[in-house]
């Protein structure tokens, strides 16, 4: 399983928050990560 930097995680979570509010499906495809990963990172922040 790849490890991602805290900076990368924060950028992905930021895309899911207002004012951007992108859908998880769009975020995970754009970042090249699994669909569940952005949700897990969102719970961390």
C-alpha positions in Angstrom: 0.0 0.0 0.0 1.5 3.4 -1.0 2.1 6.0 1.6 1.0 9.6 0.9 2.4 12.7 2.5 0.3 14.8 4.9 0.5 17.6 2.3 -1.0 15.4 -0.4 -3.8 14.2 1.9 -4.6 17.8 2.9 -4.9 18.9 -0.8 -7.2 16.0 -1.6 -9.4 16.7 1.4 -9.4 20.4 0.6 -10.9 19.6 -2.8 -13.9 18.0 -1.1 -14.6 21.0 1.2 -16.5 24.1 0.3 -16.1 26.2 -1.8 -14.8 23.5 -4.2 -17.0 20.7 -2.8 -16.0 18.2 -5.5 -17.6 14.7 -5.4 -15.5 11.9 -3.9 -15.7 10.1 -7.2 -14.1 13.0 -9.0 -11.5 13.5 -6.4 -10.3 9.9 -6.2 -10.1 9.6 -10.0 -8.2 12.8 -10.3 -5.7 11.8 -7.6 -5.4 8.2 -8.7 -6.4 6.7 -5.3 -9.2 4.3 -4.3 -12.7 5.6 -3.7 -12.6 4.9 0.1 -9.3 6.8 0.7 -10.6 10.4 0.4 -13.4 9.6 2.9 -10.9 8.1 5.4 -8.6 11.1 5.1 -11.6 13.4 5.5 -12.3 11.8 8.9 -8.6 12.3 9.9 -8.7 16.1 9.3 
